[in-house]
Amino acid sequence: MSRTLSRSTPDCSFSIMEAKWGLVPDMSGSVLLRELISIDLAKELTMTARVFDGTKAKEYGLVSHVSETPYEDAVALANEIITRSPHC
């Protein structure tokens, strides 16, 4: 769940699955989730194990960008960032 500059495809699947298997979500993902989205949404997603797509993840604030070509977009962003270095 940790991220810096996150990308997703629209059809990517997201979920916090512990509830589906009857497990307590006690790993770091539940702690990090609270830092990314509101506590009530974090609880809802954790308790329901709801599966949602990349578009909904963007709406929730879990990803920064949704694209059909996330890898290529990330490489383009990295190349843009590289040009800001005074050592290039």
Gaussian input, Z-matrix of N, CA and C with variables (Angstrom, degrees):
# hf/3-21g

backbone

0 1
 N
 C     1     B1
 C     2     B2     1     A1
 N     3     B3     2     A2     1     D1
 C     4     B4     3     A3     2     D2
 C     5     B5     4     A4     3     D3
 N     6     B6     5     A5     4     D4
 C     7     B7     6     A6     5     D5
 C     8     B8     7     A7     6     D6
 N     9     B9     8     A8     7     D7
 C    10    B10     9     A9     8     D8
 C    11    B11    10    A10     9     D9
 N    12    B12    11    A11    10    D10
 C    13    B13    12    A12    11    D11
 C    14    B14    13    A13    12    D12
 N    15    B15    14    A14    13    D13
 C    16    B16    15    A15    14    D14
 C    17    B17    16    A16    15    D15
 N    18    B18    17    A17    16    D16
 C    19    B19    18    A18    17    D17
 C    20    B20    19    A19    18    D18
 N    21    B21    20    A20    19    D19
 C    22    B22    21    A21    20    D20
 C    23    B23    22    A22    21    D21
 N    24    B24    23    A23    22    D22
 C    25    B25    24    A24    23    D23
 C    26    B26    25    A25    24    D24
 N    27    B27    26    A26    25    D25
 C    28    B28    27    A27    26    D26
 C    29    B29    28    A28    27    D27
 N    30    B30    29    A29    28    D28
 C    31    B31    30    A30    29    D29
 C    32    B32    31    A31    30    D30
 N    33    B33    32    A32    31    D31
 C    34    B34    33    A33    32    D32
 C    35    B35    34    A34    33    D33
 N    36    B36    35    A35    34    D34
 C    37    B37    36    A36    35    D35
 C    38    B38    37    A37    36    D36
 N    39    B39    38    A38    37    D37
 C    40    B40    39    A39    38    D38
 C    41    B41    40    A40    39    D39
 N    42    B42    41    A41    40    D40
 C    43    B43    42    A42    41    D41
 C    44    B44    43    A43    42    D42
 N    45    B45    44    A44    43    D43
 C    46    B46    45    A45    44    D44
 C    47    B47    46    A46    45    D45
 N    48    B48    47    A47    46    D46
 C    49    B49    48    A48    47    D47
 C    50    B50    49    A49    48    D48
 N    51    B51    50    A50    49    D49
 C    52    B52    51    A51    50    D50
 C    53    B53    52    A52    51    D51
 N    54    B54    53    A53    52    D52
 C    55    B55    54    A54    53    D53
 C    56    B56    55    A55    54    D54
 N    57    B57    56    A56    55    D55
 C    58    B58    57    A57    56    D56
 C    59    B59    58    A58    57    D57
 N    60    B60    59    A59    58    D58
 C    61    B61    60    A60    59    D59
 C    62    B62    61    A61    60    D60
 N    63    B63    62    A62    61    D61
 C    64    B64    63    A63    62    D62
 C    65    B65    64    A64    63    D63
 N    66    B66    65    A65    64    D64
 C    67    B67    66    A66    65    D65
 C    68    B68    67    A67    66    D66
 N    69    B69    68    A68    67    D67
 C    70    B70    69    A69    68    D68
 C    71    B71    70    A70    69    D69
 N    72    B72    71    A71    70    D70
 C    73    B73    72    A72    71    D71
 C    74    B74    73    A73    72    D72
 N    75    B75    74    A74    73    D73
 C    76    B76    75    A75    74    D74
 C    77    B77    76    A76    75    D75
 N    78    B78    77    A77    76    D76
 C    79    B79    78    A78    77    D77
 C    80    B80    79    A79    78    D78
 N    81    B81    80    A80    79    D79
 C    82    B82    81    A81    80    D80
 C    83    B83    82    A82    81    D81
 N    84    B84    83    A83    82    D82
 C    85    B85    84    A84    83    D83
 C    86    B86    85    A85    84    D84
 N    87    B87    86    A86    85    D85
 C    88    B88    87    A87    86    D86
 C    89    B89    88    A88    87    D87
 N    90    B90    89    A89    88    D88
 C    91    B91    90    A90    89    D89
 C    92    B92    91    A91    90    D90
 N    93    B93    92    A92    91    D91
 C    94    B94    93    A93    92    D92
 C    95    B95    94    A94    93    D93
 N    96    B96    95    A95    94    D94
 C    97    B97    96    A96    95    D95
 C    98    B98    97    A97    96    D96
 N    99    B99    98    A98    97    D97
 C   100   B100    99    A99    98    D98
 C   101   B101   100   A100    99    D99
 N   102   B102   101   A101   100   D100
 C   103   B103   102   A102   101   D101
 C   104   B104   103   A103   102   D102
 N   105   B105   104   A104   103   D103
 C   106   B106   105   A105   104   D104
 C   107   B107   106   A106   105   D105
 N   108   B108   107   A107   106   D106
 C   109   B109   108   A108   107   D107
 C   110   B110   109   A109   108   D108
 N   111   B111   110   A110   109   D109
 C   112   B112   111   A111   110   D110
 C   113   B113   112   A112   111   D111
 N   114   B114   113   A113   112   D112
 C   115   B115   114   A114   113   D113
 C   116   B116   115   A115   114   D114
 N   117   B117   116   A116   115   D115
 C   118   B118   117   A117   116   D116
 C   119   B119   118   A118   117   D117
 N   120   B120   119   A119   118   D118
 C   121   B121   120   A120   119   D119
 C   122   B122   121   A121   120   D120
 N   123   B123   122   A122   121   D121
 C   124   B124   123   A123   122   D122
 C   125   B125   124   A124   123   D123
 N   126   B126   125   A125   124   D124
 C   127   B127   126   A126   125   D125
 C   128   B128   127   A127   126   D126
 N   129   B129   128   A128   127   D127
 C   130   B130   129   A129   128   D128
 C   131   B131   130   A130   129   D129
 N   132   B132   131   A131   130   D130
 C   133   B133   132   A132   131   D131
 C   134   B134   133   A133   132   D132
 N   135   B135   134   A134   133   D133
 C   136   B136   135   A135   134   D134
 C   137   B137   136   A136   135   D135
 N   138   B138   137   A137   136   D136
 C   139   B139   138   A138   137   D137
 C   140   B140   139   A139   138   D138
 N   141   B141   140   A140   139   D139
 C   142   B142   141   A141   140   D140
 C   143   B143   142   A142   141   D141
 N   144   B144   143   A143   142   D142
 C   145   B145   144   A144   143   D143
 C   146   B146   145   A145   144   D144
 N   147   B147   146   A146   145   D145
 C   148   B148   147   A147   146   D146
 C   149   B149   148   A148   147   D147
 N   150   B150   149   A149   148   D148
 C   151   B151   150   A150   149   D149
 C   152   B152   151   A151   150   D150
 N   153   B153   152   A152   151   D151
 C   154   B154   153   A153   152   D152
 C   155   B155   154   A154   153   D153
 N   156   B156   155   A155   154   D154
 C   157   B157   156   A156   155   D155
 C   158   B158   157   A157   156   D156
 N   159   B159   158   A158   157   D157
 C   160   B160   159   A159   158   D158
 C   161   B161   160   A160   159   D159
 N   162   B162   161   A161   160   D160
 C   163   B163   162   A162   161   D161
 C   164   B164   163   A163   162   D162
 N   165   B165   164   A164   163   D163
 C   166   B166   165   A165   164   D164
 C   167   B167   166   A166   165   D165
 N   168   B168   167   A167   166   D166
 C   169   B169   168   A168   167   D167
 C   170   B170   169   A169   168   D168
 N   171   B171   170   A170   169   D169
 C   172   B172   171   A171   170   D170
 C   173   B173   172   A172   171   D171
 N   174   B174   173   A173   172   D172
 C   175   B175   174   A174   173   D173
 C   176   B176   175   A175   174   D174
 N   177   B177   176   A176   175   D175
 C   178   B178   177   A177   176   D176
 C   179   B179   178   A178   177   D177
 N   180   B180   179   A179   178   D178
 C   181   B181   180   A180   179   D179
 C   182   B182   181   A181   180   D180
 N   183   B183   182   A182   181   D181
 C   184   B184   183   A183   182   D182
 C   185   B185   184   A184   183   D183
 N   186   B186   185   A185   184   D184
 C   187   B187   186   A186   185   D185
 C   188   B188   187   A187   186   D186
 N   189   B189   188   A188   187   D187
 C   190   B190   189   A189   188   D188
 C   191   B191   190   A190   189   D189
 N   192   B192   191   A191   190   D190
 C   193   B193   192   A192   191   D191
 C   194   B194   193   A193   192   D192
 N   195   B195   194   A194   193   D193
 C   196   B196   195   A195   194   D194
 C   197   B197   196   A196   195   D195
 N   198   B198   197   A197   196   D196
 C   199   B199   198   A198   197   D197
 C   200   B200   199   A199   198   D198
 N   201   B201   200   A200   199   D199
 C   202   B202   201   A201   200   D200
 C   203   B203   202   A202   201   D201
 N   204   B204   203   A203   202   D202
 C   205   B205   204   A204   203   D203
 C   206   B206   205   A205   204   D204
 N   207   B207   206   A206   205   D205
 C   208   B208   207   A207   206   D206
 C   209   B209   208   A208   207   D207
 N   210   B210   209   A209   208   D208
 C   211   B211   210   A210   209   D209
 C   212   B212   211   A211   210   D210
 N   213   B213   212   A212   211   D211
 C   214   B214   213   A213   212   D212
 C   215   B215   214   A214   213   D213
 N   216   B216   215   A215   214   D214
 C   217   B217   216   A216   215   D215
 C   218   B218   217   A217   216   D216
 N   219   B219   218   A218   217   D217
 C   220   B220   219   A219   218   D218
 C   221   B221   220   A220   219   D219
 N   222   B222   221   A221   220   D220
 C   223   B223   222   A222   221   D221
 C   224   B224   223   A223   222   D222
 N   225   B225   224   A224   223   D223
 C   226   B226   225   A225   224   D224
 C   227   B227   226   A226   225   D225
 N   228   B228   227   A227   226   D226
 C   229   B229   228   A228   227   D227
 C   230   B230   229   A229   228   D228
 N   231   B231   230   A230   229   D229
 C   232   B232   231   A231   230   D230
 C   233   B233   232   A232   231   D231
 N   234   B234   233   A233   232   D232
 C   235   B235   234   A234   233   D233
 C   236   B236   235   A235   234   D234
 N   237   B237   236   A236   235   D235
 C   238   B238   237   A237   236   D236
 C   239   B239   238   A238   237   D237
 N   240   B240   239   A239   238   D238
 C   241   B241   240   A240   239   D239
 C   242   B242   241   A241   240   D240
 N   243   B243   242   A242   241   D241
 C   244   B244   243   A243   242   D242
 C   245   B245   244   A244   243   D243
 N   246   B246   245   A245   244   D244
 C   247   B247   246   A246   245   D245
 C   248   B248   247   A247   246   D246
 N   249   B249   248   A248   247   D247
 C   250   B250   249   A249   248   D248
 C   251   B251   250   A250   249   D249
 N   252   B252   251   A251   250   D250
 C   253   B253   252   A252   251   D251
 C   254   B254   253   A253   252   D252
 N   255   B255   254   A254   253   D253
 C   256   B256   255   A255   254   D254
 C   257   B257   256   A256   255   D255
 N   258   B258   257   A257   256   D256
 C   259   B259   258   A258   257   D257
 C   260   B260   259   A259   258   D258
 N   261   B261   260   A260   259   D259
 C   262   B262   261   A261   260   D260
 C   263   B263   262   A262   261   D261

   B1=1.4347
   B2=1.5205
   B3=1.3048
   B4=1.4553
   B5=1.5185
   B6=1.3161
   B7=1.4551
   B8=1.5116
   B9=1.3159
   B10=1.4458
   B11=1.5136
   B12=1.3119
   B13=1.4567
   B14=1.5224
   B15=1.3087
   B16=1.4548
   B17=1.5200
   B18=1.3013
   B19=1.4560
   B20=1.5303
   B21=1.3210
   B22=1.4601
   B23=1.5195
   B24=1.3185
   B25=1.4664
   B26=1.5254
   B27=1.3339
   B28=1.4651
   B29=1.5294
   B30=1.3327
   B31=1.4651
   B32=1.5287
   B33=1.3261
   B34=1.4591
   B35=1.5360
   B36=1.3146
   B37=1.4681
   B38=1.5274
   B39=1.3364
   B40=1.4603
   B41=1.5242
   B42=1.3233
   B43=1.4593
   B44=1.5252
   B45=1.3086
   B46=1.4611
   B47=1.5253
   B48=1.3126
   B49=1.4582
   B50=1.5294
   B51=1.3182
   B52=1.4665
   B53=1.5317
   B54=1.3346
   B55=1.4681
   B56=1.5235
   B57=1.3103
   B58=1.4677
   B59=1.5325
   B60=1.3200
   B61=1.4607
   B62=1.5276
   B63=1.3249
   B64=1.4614
   B65=1.5154
   B66=1.3108
   B67=1.4570
   B68=1.5218
   B69=1.3098
   B70=1.4588
   B71=1.5288
   B72=1.3352
   B73=1.4705
   B74=1.5261
   B75=1.3269
   B76=1.4627
   B77=1.5244
   B78=1.3121
   B79=1.4569
   B80=1.5285
   B81=1.2912
   B82=1.4664
   B83=1.5247
   B84=1.3166
   B85=1.4582
   B86=1.5154
   B87=1.3185
   B88=1.4628
   B89=1.5206
   B90=1.3130
   B91=1.4621
   B92=1.5284
   B93=1.3177
   B94=1.4586
   B95=1.5247
   B96=1.3114
   B97=1.4583
   B98=1.5223
   B99=1.3180
   B100=1.4664
   B101=1.5214
   B102=1.3225
   B103=1.4592
   B104=1.5248
   B105=1.3159
   B106=1.4639
   B107=1.5207
   B108=1.3359
   B109=1.4668
   B110=1.5236
   B111=1.3235
   B112=1.4693
   B113=1.5314
   B114=1.3114
   B115=1.4656
   B116=1.5218
   B117=1.3405
   B118=1.4643
   B119=1.5246
   B120=1.3434
   B121=1.4620
   B122=1.5286
   B123=1.3171
   B124=1.4671
   B125=1.5278
   B126=1.3257
   B127=1.4679
   B128=1.5239
   B129=1.3311
   B130=1.4694
   B131=1.5239
   B132=1.3264
   B133=1.4668
   B134=1.5213
   B135=1.3143
   B136=1.4620
   B137=1.5206
   B138=1.3236
   B139=1.4717
   B140=1.5221
   B141=1.3311
   B142=1.4701
   B143=1.5164
   B144=1.3126
   B145=1.4754
   B146=1.5222
   B147=1.3201
   B148=1.4641
   B149=1.5288
   B150=1.3227
   B151=1.4592
   B152=1.5295
   B153=1.3339
   B154=1.4622
   B155=1.5223
   B156=1.3254
   B157=1.4607
   B158=1.5307
   B159=1.3273
   B160=1.4488
   B161=1.5156
   B162=1.3244
   B163=1.4587
   B164=1.5198
   B165=1.3221
   B166=1.4630
   B167=1.5314
   B168=1.3225
   B169=1.4658
   B170=1.5273
   B171=1.3246
   B172=1.4689
   B173=1.5187
   B174=1.3258
   B175=1.4675
   B176=1.5316
   B177=1.3227
   B178=1.4651
   B179=1.5260
   B180=1.3278
   B181=1.4606
   B182=1.5175
   B183=1.3236
   B184=1.4666
   B185=1.5215
   B186=1.3239
   B187=1.4625
   B188=1.5222
   B189=1.3193
   B190=1.4626
   B191=1.5205
   B192=1.3313
   B193=1.4666
   B194=1.5226
   B195=1.3168
   B196=1.4640
   B197=1.5201
   B198=1.3224
   B199=1.4580
   B200=1.5233
   B201=1.3166
   B202=1.4739
   B203=1.5229
   B204=1.3347
   B205=1.4659
   B206=1.5359
   B207=1.3254
   B208=1.4636
   B209=1.5224
   B210=1.3180
   B211=1.4639
   B212=1.5241
   B213=1.3166
   B214=1.4522
   B215=1.5301
   B216=1.3340
   B217=1.4653
   B218=1.5309
   B219=1.3184
   B220=1.4659
   B221=1.5281
   B222=1.3319
   B223=1.4686
   B224=1.5263
   B225=1.3283
   B226=1.4690
   B227=1.5314
   B228=1.3267
   B229=1.4643
   B230=1.5273
   B231=1.3253
   B232=1.4711
   B233=1.5221
   B234=1.3250
   B235=1.4665
   B236=1.5243
   B237=1.3160
   B238=1.4657
   B239=1.5300
   B240=1.3288
   B241=1.4687
   B242=1.5244
   B243=1.3213
   B244=1.4755
   B245=1.5232
   B246=1.3188
   B247=1.4667
   B248=1.5237
   B249=1.3185
   B250=1.4620
   B251=1.5277
   B252=1.3157
   B253=1.4673
   B254=1.5248
   B255=1.3091
   B256=1.4710
   B257=1.5404
   B258=1.3307
   B259=1.4691
   B260=1.5176
   B261=1.3255
   B262=1.4764
   B263=1.4953
   A1=111.14
   A2=117.40
   A3=119.62
   A4=109.86
   A5=116.19
   A6=118.98
   A7=110.31
   A8=116.08
   A9=121.98
   A10=108.57
   A11=117.05
   A12=123.20
   A13=106.65
   A14=117.66
   A15=120.25
   A16=112.83
   A17=114.88
   A18=123.52
   A19=108.09
   A20=115.83
   A21=120.79
   A22=109.24
   A23=115.70
   A24=119.99
   A25=107.27
   A26=117.91
   A27=119.62
   A28=113.18
   A29=116.63
   A30=120.09
   A31=114.18
   A32=117.86
   A33=121.32
   A34=109.58
   A35=117.80
   A36=121.47
   A37=110.61
   A38=115.19
   A39=122.80
   A40=108.67
   A41=116.98
   A42=121.54
   A43=109.61
   A44=114.87
   A45=121.59
   A46=104.37
   A47=117.03
   A48=122.55
   A49=116.38
   A50=119.52
   A51=119.78
   A52=112.49
   A53=117.29
   A54=120.38
   A55=111.96
   A56=116.91
   A57=120.92
   A58=110.70
   A59=116.16
   A60=120.89
   A61=112.28
   A62=117.17
   A63=120.50
   A64=113.88
   A65=116.90
   A66=121.69
   A67=110.35
   A68=116.24
   A69=122.00
   A70=107.50
   A71=118.37
   A72=120.13
   A73=110.79
   A74=115.92
   A75=120.23
   A76=113.55
   A77=117.26
   A78=119.84
   A79=109.08
   A80=118.44
   A81=122.09
   A82=113.53
   A83=118.56
   A84=121.00
   A85=113.16
   A86=117.52
   A87=120.14
   A88=111.78
   A89=117.33
   A90=121.27
   A91=109.76
   A92=116.94
   A93=121.04
   A94=111.75
   A95=117.66
   A96=121.46
   A97=111.01
   A98=117.29
   A99=121.88
   A100=112.10
   A101=116.75
   A102=120.39
   A103=112.16
   A104=116.87
   A105=120.98
   A106=113.57
   A107=116.73
   A108=121.09
   A109=109.68
   A110=116.08
   A111=119.58
   A112=110.17
   A113=115.73
   A114=121.10
   A115=111.46
   A116=118.07
   A117=119.04
   A118=111.43
   A119=118.01
   A120=120.01
   A121=109.86
   A122=117.35
   A123=120.76
   A124=110.50
   A125=116.86
   A126=120.48
   A127=111.16
   A128=116.22
   A129=120.16
   A130=111.30
   A131=117.04
   A132=120.07
   A133=111.28
   A134=117.35
   A135=121.49
   A136=111.22
   A137=117.51
   A138=120.88
   A139=113.57
   A140=117.67
   A141=119.75
   A142=113.72
   A143=118.25
   A144=122.98
   A145=110.73
   A146=116.21
   A147=121.80
   A148=110.26
   A149=116.01
   A150=122.10
   A151=107.10
   A152=115.90
   A153=120.26
   A154=109.42
   A155=115.47
   A156=120.31
   A157=111.91
   A158=115.54
   A159=121.65
   A160=113.65
   A161=116.74
   A162=120.50
   A163=110.33
   A164=117.04
   A165=121.19
   A166=110.38
   A167=117.41
   A168=121.04
   A169=110.22
   A170=117.38
   A171=120.92
   A172=110.23
   A173=116.33
   A174=120.99
   A175=110.53
   A176=116.68
   A177=121.31
   A178=112.63
   A179=117.81
   A180=121.22
   A181=113.73
   A182=116.85
   A183=120.67
   A184=112.99
   A185=117.29
   A186=121.89
   A187=108.65
   A188=115.75
   A189=121.04
   A190=112.36
   A191=116.06
   A192=120.71
   A193=110.51
   A194=115.64
   A195=122.50
   A196=107.46
   A197=116.00
   A198=120.91
   A199=109.76
   A200=115.58
   A201=120.14
   A202=110.77
   A203=116.95
   A204=121.74
   A205=110.23
   A206=117.82
   A207=119.42
   A208=114.06
   A209=117.97
   A210=119.78
   A211=110.69
   A212=116.16
   A213=120.61
   A214=111.08
   A215=116.71
   A216=120.91
   A217=110.86
   A218=116.57
   A219=120.52
   A220=110.69
   A221=117.03
   A222=120.71
   A223=109.83
   A224=117.43
   A225=121.05
   A226=110.51
   A227=116.66
   A228=120.28
   A229=110.69
   A230=116.70
   A231=120.73
   A232=110.18
   A233=117.02
   A234=120.23
   A235=111.32
   A236=117.68
   A237=120.97
   A238=110.53
   A239=116.07
   A240=120.07
   A241=111.21
   A242=116.18
   A243=121.23
   A244=111.13
   A245=117.61
   A246=120.13
   A247=112.41
   A248=118.49
   A249=122.00
   A250=112.19
   A251=116.15
   A252=119.88
   A253=110.15
   A254=116.87
   A255=118.92
   A256=112.61
   A257=116.72
   A258=121.25
   A259=112.66
   A260=118.79
   A261=120.64
   A262=111.42
   D1=-12.73
   D2=178.01
   D3=-70.80
   D4=141.51
   D5=-178.45
   D6=-154.97
   D7=159.92
   D8=173.11
   D9=-121.55
   D10=-67.74
   D11=177.10
   D12=-122.53
   D13=95.57
   D14=-169.65
   D15=-99.20
   D16=146.79
   D17=-179.88
   D18=-133.48
   D19=154.06
   D20=178.44
   D21=-151.54
   D22=155.88
   D23=167.86
   D24=-84.92
   D25=157.16
   D26=-179.90
   D27=-60.46
   D28=-31.86
   D29=-174.86
   D30=-97.00
   D31=8.55
   D32=176.60
   D33=-63.96
   D34=143.31
   D35=179.79
   D36=-101.64
   D37=133.68
   D38=177.51
   D39=-123.58
   D40=147.98
   D41=174.29
   D42=-172.53
   D43=153.84
   D44=169.35
   D45=-106.00
   D46=100.71
   D47=-163.21
   D48=-87.65
   D49=-6.14
   D50=-174.90
   D51=-53.96
   D52=-42.12
   D53=-178.31
   D54=-62.01
   D55=-32.97
   D56=179.28
   D57=-61.30
   D58=-33.39
   D59=-176.90
   D60=-101.24
   D61=5.28
   D62=179.33
   D63=75.12
   D64=25.24
   D65=-179.42
   D66=-100.78
   D67=156.13
   D68=174.66
   D69=-86.90
   D70=126.32
   D71=-179.89
   D72=-74.79
   D73=83.94
   D74=-173.46
   D75=-110.03
   D76=12.45
   D77=178.31
   D78=-91.70
   D79=178.82
   D80=-174.00
   D81=-66.47
   D82=-19.46
   D83=-179.57
   D84=-57.55
   D85=-40.02
   D86=-179.88
   D87=-69.19
   D88=-31.75
   D89=177.19
   D90=-71.56
   D91=-46.28
   D92=179.91
   D93=-66.43
   D94=-33.91
   D95=-179.69
   D96=-59.05
   D97=-39.03
   D98=179.64
   D99=-62.93
   D100=-24.65
   D101=178.88
   D102=-82.37
   D103=-17.32
   D104=-176.33
   D105=-97.98
   D106=-33.94
   D107=-175.86
   D108=-135.31
   D109=171.24
   D110=-179.65
   D111=-63.57
   D112=151.60
   D113=-177.23
   D114=-62.07
   D115=-37.24
   D116=-179.37
   D117=-68.18
   D118=-37.99
   D119=176.97
   D120=-69.63
   D121=-38.95
   D122=177.65
   D123=-59.79
   D124=-43.52
   D125=178.59
   D126=-64.72
   D127=-44.38
   D128=-179.69
   D129=-60.22
   D130=-47.99
   D131=-179.51
   D132=-65.88
   D133=-36.10
   D134=179.72
   D135=-69.59
   D136=-42.45
   D137=-176.22
   D138=-77.64
   D139=-25.70
   D140=-176.88
   D141=-96.65
   D142=-18.93
   D143=-173.98
   D144=55.70
   D145=29.33
   D146=-179.18
   D147=-61.62
   D148=135.81
   D149=175.72
   D150=-94.09
   D151=130.83
   D152=179.52
   D153=-137.13
   D154=159.52
   D155=-174.00
   D156=-92.90
   D157=179.11
   D158=-177.69
   D159=-62.90
   D160=-34.85
   D161=178.52
   D162=-64.47
   D163=-43.22
   D164=177.68
   D165=-68.48
   D166=-35.73
   D167=177.32
   D168=-61.41
   D169=-38.41
   D170=176.27
   D171=-65.48
   D172=-43.14
   D173=177.84
   D174=-60.00
   D175=-39.48
   D176=179.53
   D177=-74.07
   D178=-18.36
   D179=-177.95
   D180=93.02
   D181=15.97
   D182=-179.11
   D183=-85.13
   D184=-23.02
   D185=175.63
   D186=-130.20
   D187=154.44
   D188=-178.93
   D189=-84.77
   D190=-38.06
   D191=-174.47
   D192=-140.58
   D193=145.39
   D194=174.26
   D195=-117.87
   D196=129.72
   D197=-176.26
   D198=-154.20
   D199=154.44
   D200=173.91
   D201=-72.81
   D202=-18.61
   D203=-178.21
   D204=-129.51
   D205=65.43
   D206=-175.37
   D207=-63.80
   D208=-35.95
   D209=-179.80
   D210=-64.39
   D211=-48.60
   D212=179.93
   D213=-61.59
   D214=-39.14
   D215=177.92
   D216=-64.61
   D217=-39.23
   D218=179.27
   D219=-66.87
   D220=-39.84
   D221=177.57
   D222=-64.09
   D223=-41.98
   D224=178.18
   D225=-61.85
   D226=-41.67
   D227=177.82
   D228=-63.91
   D229=-43.24
   D230=178.72
   D231=-61.01
   D232=-42.14
   D233=178.26
   D234=-64.44
   D235=-36.12
   D236=176.33
   D237=-66.04
   D238=-43.37
   D239=179.33
   D240=-62.98
   D241=-39.52
   D242=179.28
   D243=-58.04
   D244=-37.11
   D245=-178.92
   D246=-67.17
   D247=-15.38
   D248=179.31
   D249=-82.87
   D250=-10.95
   D251=-179.69
   D252=-72.47
   D253=132.72
   D254=178.26
   D255=-71.15
   D256=-8.65
   D257=-177.42
   D258=-97.86
   D259=6.30
   D260=179.51
   D261=-92.29

